[in-house]
């Protein structure tokens, strides 16, 4: 976690450091997401740490809201995250993540994000005790 981002004290930043496998180069390519007919293709979101480890989330629209309440696109049963924590956005052939004003913040690798952030290949997205990664699929 970066020094300028205060922690709420409830989330598992040590888990994030362990799961992210070290720093990602800023020069890694952006995740490429072709959108055909309004639907992203060849992409999925995978939970790589947290109690929903291994969960694979199919992408079937250009925006997915993540949170702990019903009515979001991706519900995560984690009391640390906000009801509407963050949003994955697929536009301009790339993947982005945006924090939705959450209490504990959304992190890309070890940096708290404050605006729409493009995702590079291999970067981890931390929300509460859960870590996601956007992965290319063969389809």
DSSP file (Angstrom, degrees, kcal/mol; ACC not computed):
  #  RESIDUE AA STRUCTURE BP1 BP2  ACC     N-H-->O    O-->H-N    N-H-->O    O-->H-N    TCO  KAPPA ALPHA  PHI   PSI    X-CA   Y-CA   Z-CA
    1    1 A X              0   0    0      0, 0.0   110,-0.2     0, 0.0   109,-0.1   0.000 360.0 360.0 360.0 139.7    0.0    0.0    0.0
    2    2 A X    >   -     0   0    0    108,-1.6     3,-1.3     1,-0.1   109,-0.0  -0.369 360.0-118.6 -74.6 156.8    1.3    3.4   -0.8
    3    3 A X  T 3  S+     0   0    0      1,-0.3    -1,-0.1    -2,-0.1   108,-0.0   0.762 109.7  58.9 -67.2 -26.1    2.1    5.8    2.0
    4    4 A X  T 3  S+     0   0    0      1,-0.1     2,-0.7     2,-0.1    -1,-0.3   0.502  90.7  79.3 -84.2  -2.2   -0.4    8.4    0.9
    5    5 A X  S <  S-     0   0    0     -3,-1.3    -1,-0.1   100,-0.0     2,-0.1  -0.869  74.5-146.9-110.3 102.1   -3.4    6.0    1.2
    6    6 A X        -     0   0    0     -2,-0.7     2,-0.3     1,-0.1    -2,-0.1  -0.406  17.1-129.6 -67.4 142.3   -4.6    5.6    4.7
    7    7 A X        -     0   0    0      1,-0.1    -1,-0.1    -2,-0.1    98,-0.1  -0.666   5.3-137.2 -92.6 146.6   -5.9    2.1    5.4
    8    8 A X        -     0   0    0     -2,-0.3    -1,-0.1    96,-0.2    -2,-0.0   0.649  40.3-126.1 -74.5 -14.3   -9.3    1.6    7.1
    9    9 A X  S    S+     0   0    0     95,-0.1    -1,-0.1     1,-0.0    -2,-0.0   0.325  92.2  82.7  88.9  -8.3   -7.6   -1.1    9.2
   10   10 A X  S    S+     0   0    0     70,-0.1    70,-0.1     2,-0.0     2,-0.1   0.628  73.0  81.0-103.2 -16.3  -10.1   -3.8    8.3
   11   11 A X  S    S-     0   0    0     69,-0.1     2,-0.8     1,-0.1     3,-0.2  -0.339  81.4-112.0 -93.9 174.8   -8.7   -5.1    5.0
   12   12 A X     >  +     0   0    0    116,-0.7     4,-1.7     1,-0.2     3,-0.3  -0.598  43.5 157.2-108.6  70.7   -5.9   -7.5    4.2
   13   13 A X  H  > S+     0   0    0     -2,-0.8     4,-2.2     1,-0.2    -1,-0.2   0.833  77.7  58.2 -64.6 -30.6   -3.1   -5.4    2.5
   14   14 A X  H  > S+     0   0    0      1,-0.2     4,-2.1    -3,-0.2    -1,-0.2   0.888 104.4  52.2 -64.2 -36.8   -0.6   -8.1    3.6
   15   15 A X  H  > S+     0   0    0     -3,-0.3     4,-2.6     2,-0.2    -2,-0.2   0.898 107.9  52.0 -62.8 -40.9   -2.7  -10.6    1.6
   16   16 A X  H  X S+     0   0    0     -4,-1.7     4,-2.3     2,-0.2    -2,-0.2   0.917 108.6  49.5 -62.4 -44.1   -2.5   -8.2   -1.4
   17   17 A X  H  X>S+     0   0    0     -4,-2.2     4,-0.6     1,-0.2     5,-0.6   0.917 113.6  46.8 -63.0 -42.7    1.3   -8.0   -1.2
   18   18 A X  H ><5S+     0   0    0     -4,-2.1     3,-0.6     1,-0.2    -2,-0.2   0.920 116.6  43.2 -63.9 -44.8    1.6  -11.7   -1.1
   19   19 A X  H 3<5S+     0   0    0     -4,-2.6    -2,-0.2     1,-0.2    -1,-0.2   0.767 101.8  66.1 -77.2 -26.4   -0.9  -12.4   -3.9
   20   20 A X  H 3<5S-     0   0    0     -4,-2.3    -1,-0.2    -5,-0.2    -2,-0.2   0.694  91.7-141.0 -76.2 -14.6    0.4   -9.7   -6.3
   21   21 A X  T <<5 -     0   0    0     -4,-0.6    -3,-0.1    -3,-0.6    -2,-0.1   0.791  57.9 -49.3  68.4  28.6    3.7  -11.4   -6.8
   22   22 A X  S   <S-     0   0    0     -5,-0.6     2,-0.0     2,-0.0    87,-0.0  -0.262  91.5 -33.6  99.3 172.5    5.8   -8.3   -6.8
   23   23 A X        -     0   0    0     -2,-0.1     2,-0.4     1,-0.1    86,-0.0  -0.308  53.2-133.9 -69.4 148.9    5.6   -5.0   -8.7
   24   24 A X        -     0   0    0      4,-0.0     2,-0.1     1,-0.0    -1,-0.1  -0.854  28.8-108.7 -99.7 135.6    4.2   -4.9  -12.2
   25   25 A X    >   -     0   0    0     -2,-0.4     3,-1.9     1,-0.2    -1,-0.0  -0.404  16.0-134.4 -66.4 138.8    6.2   -2.8  -14.7
   26   26 A X  T 3  S+     0   0    0      1,-0.3    -1,-0.2    -2,-0.1    -2,-0.0   0.642 105.3  60.9 -65.4 -12.9    4.5    0.4  -15.8
   27   27 A X  T 3  S+     0   0    0      2,-0.0    -1,-0.3    93,-0.0     3,-0.1   0.431  72.9 121.9 -96.3   0.8    5.4   -0.5  -19.3
   28   28 A X  S <  S-     0   0    0     -3,-1.9     3,-0.1     1,-0.1    94,-0.0  -0.305  75.7 -94.2 -58.2 148.5    3.4   -3.8  -19.4
   29   29 A X        -     0   0    0     91,-0.1    92,-3.3     1,-0.1    -1,-0.1  -0.305  40.0-104.5 -66.7 149.5    0.8   -3.7  -22.2
   30   30 A X  B     -A  120   0A   0     90,-0.3     2,-0.3     1,-0.1    90,-0.3  -0.409  44.5 -95.2 -66.3 148.9   -2.7   -2.5  -21.4
   31   31 A X        -     0   0    0     88,-2.8    64,-0.8    64,-0.2     2,-0.5  -0.542  41.5-137.8 -66.5 124.9   -5.3   -5.3  -21.3
   32   32 A X  B     +B   94   0B   0     -2,-0.3     2,-0.4    62,-0.2    62,-0.3  -0.774  26.0 176.8 -91.8 125.2   -6.8   -5.5  -24.8
   33   33 A X        -     0   0    0     60,-2.1    60,-0.3    -2,-0.5     2,-0.3  -0.861  15.9-154.5-131.8  96.5  -10.6   -6.0  -24.8
   34   34 A X  E     -G   41   0C   0      7,-0.5     7,-2.6    -2,-0.4     2,-0.6  -0.538   8.9-152.5 -69.7 133.8  -12.4   -6.0  -28.1
   35   35 A X  E     -G   40   0C   0     -2,-0.3     2,-0.5     5,-0.2     5,-0.3  -0.941  15.6-178.2-110.2 116.5  -16.0   -4.9  -27.8
   36   36 A X  E >  S-G   39   0C   0      3,-2.5     3,-1.5    -2,-0.6    -2,-0.0  -0.964  70.5 -10.1-119.1 123.0  -18.2   -6.4  -30.5
   37   37 A X  T 3  S-     0   0    0     -2,-0.5    -1,-0.2     1,-0.3     3,-0.1   0.818 130.0 -55.4  60.9  31.0  -21.9   -5.5  -30.6
   38   38 A X  T 3  S+     0   0    0      1,-0.2     2,-0.4    -3,-0.1    24,-0.4   0.502 119.2 105.4  81.8   4.6  -21.7   -3.9  -27.2
   39   39 A X  E <  S-G   36   0C   0     -3,-1.5    -3,-2.5    22,-0.1    -1,-0.2  -0.973  70.4-125.7-121.8 126.6  -20.3   -7.0  -25.5
   40   40 A X  E     -G   35   0C   0     -2,-0.4     2,-0.3    -5,-0.3    -5,-0.2  -0.415  30.1-154.8 -64.8 143.3  -16.6   -7.4  -24.5
   41   41 A X  E     +G   34   0C   0     -7,-2.6    -7,-0.5     1,-0.2     3,-0.1  -0.923  61.1  16.7-123.8 147.7  -15.0  -10.6  -25.9
   42   42 A X  S    S+     0   0    0     -2,-0.3    95,-1.8     1,-0.2     2,-0.3   0.804  98.3 104.2  71.2  32.0  -12.1  -12.7  -24.9
   43   43 A X  E     +H  136   0D   0     93,-0.3    16,-0.8    -3,-0.2     2,-0.3  -0.994  37.2 169.4-146.5 147.2  -11.9  -11.4  -21.3
   44   44 A X  E     -HI 135  58D   0     91,-2.2    91,-3.1    -2,-0.3     2,-0.5  -0.972  29.7-123.6-149.3 162.8  -12.9  -12.5  -17.7
   45   45 A X  E     -HI 134  57D   0     12,-2.2    12,-3.5    -2,-0.3     2,-0.4  -0.940  27.4-164.7-109.6 132.4  -12.3  -11.4  -14.2
   46   46 A X  E     -HI 133  56D   0     87,-2.7    87,-1.8    -2,-0.5     2,-0.7  -0.956  19.1-133.3-121.2 134.7  -10.7  -13.9  -11.8
   47   47 A X  E     +H  132   0D   0      8,-2.7     7,-2.9    -2,-0.4    85,-0.2  -0.777  27.4 174.1 -83.1 117.9  -10.6  -13.8   -8.0
   48   48 A X  E     +     0   0D   0     83,-2.7     2,-0.3    -2,-0.7    84,-0.2   0.480  64.1  21.2-106.7  -4.7   -7.0  -14.7   -7.1
   49   49 A X  E    S+H  131   0D   0     82,-1.1    82,-2.2     3,-0.1    -1,-0.3  -0.966  90.9  56.0-159.3 148.9   -7.2  -14.0   -3.3
   50   50 A X  S >  S-     0   0    0     -2,-0.3     3,-1.5    80,-0.2    80,-0.1  -0.565  98.7 -56.4 115.9 177.0   -9.9  -13.9   -0.7
   51   51 A X  T 3  S+     0   0    0      1,-0.3    -1,-0.1    -2,-0.2    79,-0.1   0.572 133.1  56.9 -74.6  -5.5  -12.6  -16.2    0.4
   52   52 A X  T >  S+     0   0    0     -3,-0.2     3,-2.3     3,-0.1    -1,-0.3  -0.029  80.2 165.5-107.1  29.0  -14.0  -16.5   -3.2
   53   53 A X  T <   +     0   0    0     -3,-1.5    -5,-0.2     1,-0.3     3,-0.1  -0.147  63.0  19.8 -48.2 130.9  -10.6  -17.6   -4.5
   54   54 A X  T 3  S+     0   0    0     -7,-2.9    -1,-0.3     1,-0.3    -6,-0.1   0.292  82.7 146.8  90.9  -9.7  -10.9  -19.1   -8.0
   55   55 A X    <   -     0   0    0     -3,-2.3    -8,-2.7    -8,-0.1     2,-0.5  -0.401  34.6-154.6 -61.9 132.0  -14.2  -17.5   -8.8
   56   56 A X  E     -I   46   0D   0    -10,-0.2     2,-0.6    -3,-0.1   -10,-0.2  -0.954   3.0-156.7-114.4 126.0  -14.3  -16.7  -12.5
   57   57 A X  E     -I   45   0D   0    -12,-3.5   -12,-2.2    -2,-0.5     2,-0.2  -0.891  10.3-140.2-109.3 116.0  -16.6  -13.9  -13.6
   58   58 A X  E     -I   44   0D   0     -2,-0.6     2,-0.6   -14,-0.2   -14,-0.2  -0.485  15.0-132.5 -72.4 142.3  -17.8  -13.9  -17.2
   59   59 A X        +     0   0    0    -16,-0.8   -16,-0.2    -2,-0.2   -17,-0.1  -0.871  39.0 155.8 -99.7 117.7  -18.0  -10.5  -18.8
   60   60 A X        +     0   0    0     -2,-0.6     2,-0.3     1,-0.1    -1,-0.1   0.288  61.8  31.5-126.6   8.9  -21.2   -9.9  -20.6
   61   61 A X  S    S-     0   0    0    -22,-0.1   -22,-0.1     1,-0.0    -1,-0.1  -0.966  82.7-104.2-157.0 170.7  -21.5   -6.1  -20.7
   62   62 A X  S    S+     0   0    0    -24,-0.4    28,-3.0    -2,-0.3     2,-0.4   0.580 103.0  40.6 -81.4  -9.2  -19.3   -3.0  -20.8
   63   63 A X  E     -C   89   0B   0     26,-0.2     2,-0.4     2,-0.0    26,-0.2  -0.995  59.8-176.0-139.5 134.2  -19.6   -2.1  -17.1
   64   64 A X  E     -C   88   0B   0     24,-2.5    24,-2.8    -2,-0.4     2,-0.4  -0.983  14.0-151.2-129.4 120.3  -19.7   -4.3  -14.1
   65   65 A X  E     -C   87   0B   0     -2,-0.4     9,-2.5    22,-0.2     8,-0.8  -0.779  11.0-156.5 -92.0 132.4  -20.3   -2.9  -10.6
   66   66 A X  E     +Cd  86  74B   0     20,-3.1    19,-1.9    -2,-0.4    20,-1.5  -0.892  33.1 118.6-108.4 136.0  -18.7   -4.8   -7.7
   67   67 A X  E     - d   0  75B   0      7,-2.0     9,-2.8    -2,-0.4    16,-0.2  -0.967  65.6 -98.6-173.8-173.1  -20.0   -4.5   -4.1
   68   68 A X  S    S+     0   0    0     14,-1.1     2,-0.3    -2,-0.3    15,-0.2   0.364  88.5  83.2-107.5   4.9  -21.5   -6.4   -1.2
   69   69 A X  S >  S-     0   0    0     14,-1.2     3,-1.0    13,-0.2    -2,-0.1  -0.688  85.2 -99.1-106.3 160.1  -25.1   -5.6   -1.7
   70   70 A X  T 3  S+     0   0    0     -2,-0.3     3,-0.1     1,-0.2    -1,-0.1  -0.413 104.0  49.9 -68.8 154.7  -27.7   -7.2   -3.9
   71   71 A X  T 3  S+     0   0    0      1,-0.4    -1,-0.2    -2,-0.1     2,-0.2   0.303  83.4 110.4  96.4  -9.5  -28.3   -5.4   -7.1
   72   72 A X  S <  S-     0   0    0     -3,-1.0    -1,-0.4     1,-0.1     3,-0.3  -0.562  75.2-121.8 -90.0 164.3  -24.7   -5.1   -8.1
   73   73 A X  S    S+     0   0    0     -8,-0.8     2,-0.5     1,-0.3    -7,-0.2   0.875 103.7  30.6 -72.8 -37.8  -23.3   -7.1  -11.1
   74   74 A X  E    S-d   66   0B   0     -9,-2.5    -7,-2.0     2,-0.0     2,-0.5  -0.921  77.5-162.1-126.5 103.3  -20.6   -8.9   -9.0
   75   75 A X  E     -d   67   0B   0     -2,-0.5     2,-0.5    -3,-0.3    -7,-0.2  -0.755   4.9-169.5 -89.5 126.7  -21.6   -9.4   -5.4
   76   76 A X        -     0   0    0     -9,-2.8     2,-2.0    -2,-0.5     5,-0.1  -0.974  21.1-138.8-116.4 123.0  -18.7  -10.2   -3.0
   77   77 A X        +     0   0    0     -2,-0.5     2,-0.4     2,-0.0   -26,-0.1  -0.546  60.2 125.2 -81.7  77.4  -19.6  -11.4    0.5
   78   78 A X    >   -     0   0    0     -2,-2.0     3,-1.3     4,-0.1    -2,-0.1  -0.939  51.2-155.0-140.0 109.7  -16.9   -9.4    2.2
   79   79 A X  T 3  S+     0   0    0     -2,-0.4    -1,-0.1     1,-0.3    49,-0.1   0.645  90.3  66.2 -64.7 -12.6  -18.0   -7.0    5.0
   80   80 A X  T 3  S+     0   0    0    -70,-0.1    24,-0.3    47,-0.1    -1,-0.3   0.814  88.4  76.8 -78.3 -30.4  -15.0   -4.8    4.5
   81   81 A X  S <  S-     0   0    0     -3,-1.3    -3,-0.1    46,-0.2   -14,-0.1  -0.408  87.0-105.2 -83.0 160.1  -16.0   -3.6    1.0
   82   82 A X    >   -     0   0    0     -2,-0.1   -14,-1.1     1,-0.1     3,-0.6  -0.292  30.4-106.3 -77.2 163.4  -18.7   -1.0    0.3
   83   83 A X  T 3  S+     0   0    0      1,-0.3   -14,-1.2   -16,-0.2     2,-0.4   0.903 122.5  21.3 -56.9 -41.2  -22.1   -1.7   -1.0
   84   84 A X  T 3  S+     0   0    0    -17,-0.2    -1,-0.3     1,-0.1   -17,-0.3  -0.871  82.7 162.7-126.7  95.1  -21.0   -0.3   -4.3
   85   85 A X    <   -     0   0    0    -19,-1.9    15,-2.7    -3,-0.6    17,-0.5   0.963  53.7 -23.8 -83.6 -58.6  -17.2   -0.5   -4.2
   86   86 A X  E     -CE  66  99B   0    -20,-1.5   -20,-3.1    13,-0.3     2,-0.4  -0.904  50.5-129.1-151.4 174.1  -15.9   -0.2   -7.7
   87   87 A X  E     -CE  65  98B   0     11,-2.5    11,-2.3    -2,-0.3     2,-0.5  -0.998   8.4-147.2-136.6 131.4  -16.7   -0.6  -11.4
   88   88 A X  E     -CE  64  97B   0    -24,-2.8   -24,-2.5    -2,-0.4     2,-0.4  -0.861  23.3-166.9 -91.5 131.1  -14.9   -2.5  -14.2
   89   89 A X  E     -CE  63  96B   0      7,-2.5     7,-2.8    -2,-0.5     2,-0.6  -0.969  12.9-161.8-124.2 135.4  -15.4   -0.7  -17.5
   90   90 A X  E     + E   0  95B   0    -28,-3.0     2,-0.3    -2,-0.4     5,-0.2  -0.933  36.2 131.9-119.5 105.6  -14.5   -2.0  -20.9
   91   91 A X  E >   + E   0  94B   0      3,-1.8     3,-2.2    -2,-0.6   -58,-0.1  -0.974  56.1  24.1-150.3 158.9  -14.3    0.7  -23.5
   92   92 A X  T 3  S-     0   0    0     -2,-0.3    -1,-0.1     1,-0.3     3,-0.1   0.818 128.2 -64.1  52.9  33.8  -12.0    1.8  -26.3
   93   93 A X  T 3  S+     0   0    0    -60,-0.3   -60,-2.1     1,-0.2     2,-0.3   0.701 117.7  95.2  64.6  23.1  -10.7   -1.8  -26.5
   94   94 A X  E <  S-BE  32  91B   0     -3,-2.2    -3,-1.8   -62,-0.3     2,-0.4  -0.927  71.7-117.9-139.0 164.4   -9.2   -1.6  -23.0
   95   95 A X  E     + E   0  90B   0    -64,-0.8    24,-2.8    24,-0.4     2,-0.3  -0.855  31.3 179.2-104.0 137.7  -10.2   -2.5  -19.4
   96   96 A X  E     -FE 118  89B   0     -7,-2.8    -7,-2.5    -2,-0.4     2,-0.4  -0.916  15.6-151.1-131.1 157.3  -10.5    0.2  -16.7
   97   97 A X  E     -FE 117  88B   0     20,-2.0    20,-2.6    -2,-0.3     2,-0.4  -0.993  11.9-171.7-129.5 142.9  -11.3    0.1  -13.0
   98   98 A X  E     - E   0  87B   0    -11,-2.3   -11,-2.5    -2,-0.4     2,-0.2  -0.998  21.3-130.1-133.9 133.9  -13.0    3.0  -11.1
   99   99 A X  E     - E   0  86B   0     -2,-0.4   -13,-0.3   -13,-0.2   -14,-0.1  -0.608  12.6-148.4 -77.4 144.4  -13.6    3.4   -7.4
  100  100 A X        -     0   0    0    -15,-2.7   -14,-0.1    -2,-0.2   -16,-0.1  -0.164  61.2 -75.7-108.1  38.6  -17.2    4.4   -6.6
  101  101 A X  S    S+     0   0    0      1,-0.1   -15,-0.1   -16,-0.1   -16,-0.1   0.818  74.7 178.0  76.4  31.6  -16.4    6.5   -3.4
  102  102 A X        -     0   0    0    -17,-0.5    -1,-0.1     1,-0.1     4,-0.1  -0.202  35.4-123.9 -67.6 159.4  -15.8    3.4   -1.3
  103  103 A X  S    S+     0   0    0      1,-0.2    -1,-0.1   -23,-0.1   -22,-0.1   0.939 107.4  29.6 -69.5 -49.6  -14.7    3.8    2.4
  104  104 A X  S    S-     0   0    0    -24,-0.3   -96,-0.2     1,-0.2    -1,-0.2   0.524 110.4-126.7 -93.6  -6.6  -11.5    1.7    2.3
  105  105 A X        -     0   0    0    -98,-0.1    23,-0.5   -20,-0.1     2,-0.4   0.006  11.8 -92.1  89.0 165.8  -10.6    2.4   -1.3
  106  106 A X  E     -J  127   0D   0      7,-0.4     7,-2.7    21,-0.1     2,-0.4  -0.970  39.0-157.9-119.5 136.4   -9.8    0.4   -4.4
  107  107 A X  E     -JK 126 112D   0     19,-2.2    19,-2.6    -2,-0.4     2,-0.6  -0.926  16.1-155.7-121.8 139.4   -6.2   -0.4   -5.2
  108  108 A X  E >  S-JK 125 111D   0      3,-2.6     3,-2.2    -2,-0.4     2,-0.3  -0.977  82.2 -40.1-110.3 118.3   -4.4   -1.3   -8.4
  109  109 A X  T 3  S-     0   0    0     15,-3.0    17,-0.2    -2,-0.6    -2,-0.1  -0.517 127.4 -28.6  52.5-118.2   -1.3   -3.2   -7.3
  110  110 A X  T 3  S+     0   0    0     -2,-0.3  -108,-1.6  -109,-0.1     2,-0.5   0.268 118.6  95.2-108.9  14.4   -0.3   -1.1   -4.2
  111  111 A X  E <  S-K  108   0D   0     -3,-2.2    -3,-2.6  -110,-0.2     2,-0.3  -0.901  70.9-129.7-111.9 128.8   -1.6    2.3   -5.3
  112  112 A X  E     -K  107   0D   0     -2,-0.5     2,-0.3    -5,-0.2    -5,-0.2  -0.552  29.2-135.0 -69.8 131.7   -5.0    3.6   -4.3
  113  113 A X        +     0   0    0     -7,-2.7    -7,-0.4    -2,-0.3     3,-0.1  -0.658  27.3 177.6 -92.9 148.8   -6.9    4.8   -7.4
  114  114 A X        +     0   0    0     -2,-0.3     2,-0.3     1,-0.1    -1,-0.1   0.410  68.8  21.3-125.0  -6.3   -8.7    8.1   -7.5
  115  115 A X  S    S-     0   0    0    -18,-0.1   -16,-0.2   -17,-0.0   -18,-0.1  -0.893 107.8 -49.9-149.8 177.9   -9.9    8.1  -11.1
  116  116 A X        -     0   0    0     -2,-0.3     2,-0.5   -18,-0.1   -18,-0.2  -0.379  61.0-163.0 -57.4 124.3  -10.6    5.8  -14.0
  117  117 A X  E     -F   97   0B   0    -20,-2.6   -20,-2.0    -2,-0.1     2,-0.1  -0.955  14.2-132.9-121.9 120.5   -7.4    3.6  -14.2
  118  118 A X  E     -F   96   0B   0     -2,-0.5     2,-0.5   -22,-0.2   -22,-0.3  -0.464  26.3-127.1 -69.1 142.5   -6.5    1.5  -17.2
  119  119 A X        -     0   0    0    -24,-2.8   -88,-2.8   -88,-0.2   -24,-0.4  -0.785  17.4-152.5 -96.4 132.2   -5.4   -2.0  -16.3
  120  120 A X  B >   -A   30   0A   0     -2,-0.5     3,-2.2   -90,-0.3   -90,-0.3  -0.638  41.7 -75.6 -95.1 157.6   -2.1   -3.4  -17.6
  121  121 A X  T 3  S+     0   0    0    -92,-3.3    -1,-0.1     1,-0.3    14,-0.1  -0.302 117.9  10.3 -55.4 125.8   -1.5   -7.1  -18.1
  122  122 A X  T 3  S+     0   0    0     12,-0.5    -1,-0.3     1,-0.3     2,-0.1   0.337  88.8 141.8  88.8  -6.1   -1.0   -8.8  -14.8
  123  123 A X    <   -     0   0    0     -3,-2.2    11,-0.5    11,-0.1     2,-0.4  -0.412  43.3-135.7 -71.6 146.7   -2.1   -6.0  -12.5
  124  124 A X  E     - L   0 133D   0      9,-0.1   -15,-3.0    -2,-0.1     2,-0.5  -0.805   5.3-149.6-103.6 143.1   -4.1   -6.8   -9.4
  125  125 A X  E     -JL 108 132D   0      7,-2.7     7,-3.0    -2,-0.4     2,-0.5  -0.962  15.1-160.4-112.7 117.2   -7.2   -5.0   -8.2
  126  126 A X  E     +JL 107 131D   0    -19,-2.6   -19,-2.2    -2,-0.5     2,-0.4  -0.864  17.2 168.8-103.2 126.0   -7.7   -5.1   -4.4
  127  127 A X  E >   -JL 106 130D   0      3,-2.8     3,-2.4    -2,-0.5     2,-0.2  -0.963  67.1 -50.4-132.7 116.6  -11.1   -4.4   -2.8
  128  128 A X  T 3  S-     0   0    0    -23,-0.5  -116,-0.7    -2,-0.4   -49,-0.0  -0.399 122.7 -20.5  58.5-121.3  -11.3   -5.2    0.9
  129  129 A X  T 3  S+     0   0    0     -2,-0.2     2,-0.4  -118,-0.2    -1,-0.3   0.175 121.6  91.6-102.3  15.4  -10.0   -8.8    1.3
  130  130 A X  E <   - L   0 127D   0     -3,-2.4    -3,-2.8   -80,-0.1     2,-0.5  -0.912  54.7-162.7-118.4 137.7  -10.5   -9.7   -2.3
  131  131 A X  E     -HL  49 126D   0    -82,-2.2   -83,-2.7    -2,-0.4   -82,-1.1  -0.980   9.4-170.8-121.9 129.4   -8.1   -9.5   -5.2
  132  132 A X  E     -HL  47 125D   0     -7,-3.0    -7,-2.7    -2,-0.5     2,-0.3  -0.771   6.7-167.6-110.0 156.5   -9.1   -9.6   -8.8
  133  133 A X  E     -HL  46 124D   0    -87,-1.8   -87,-2.7    -2,-0.3     2,-0.5  -0.982  21.8-130.2-139.9 140.2   -7.2   -9.8  -12.0
  134  134 A X  E     -H   45   0D   0    -11,-0.5   -12,-0.5    -2,-0.3     2,-0.4  -0.785  32.4-167.4 -87.8 127.8   -8.5   -9.3  -15.5
  135  135 A X  E     -H   44   0D   0    -91,-3.1   -91,-2.2    -2,-0.5     2,-0.2  -0.924  20.9-126.0-122.5 141.7   -7.5  -12.2  -17.8
  136  136 A X  E     -H   43   0D   0     -2,-0.4   -93,-0.3   -93,-0.2     2,-0.3  -0.568  28.8-154.2 -73.9 145.1   -7.5  -12.8  -21.5
  137  137 A X        -     0   0    0    -95,-1.8   -96,-0.0    -2,-0.2   -93,-0.0  -0.741  24.6-117.9-115.1 169.1   -9.4  -15.9  -22.6
  138  138 A X              0   0    0     -2,-0.3    -1,-0.0     1,-0.2    -2,-0.0   0.654 360.0 360.0 -80.9 -14.2   -8.9  -18.0  -25.7
  139  139 A X              0   0    0      0, 0.0    -1,-0.2     0, 0.0   -97,-0.2   0.457 360.0 360.0 -87.7 360.0  -12.5  -17.3  -26.9
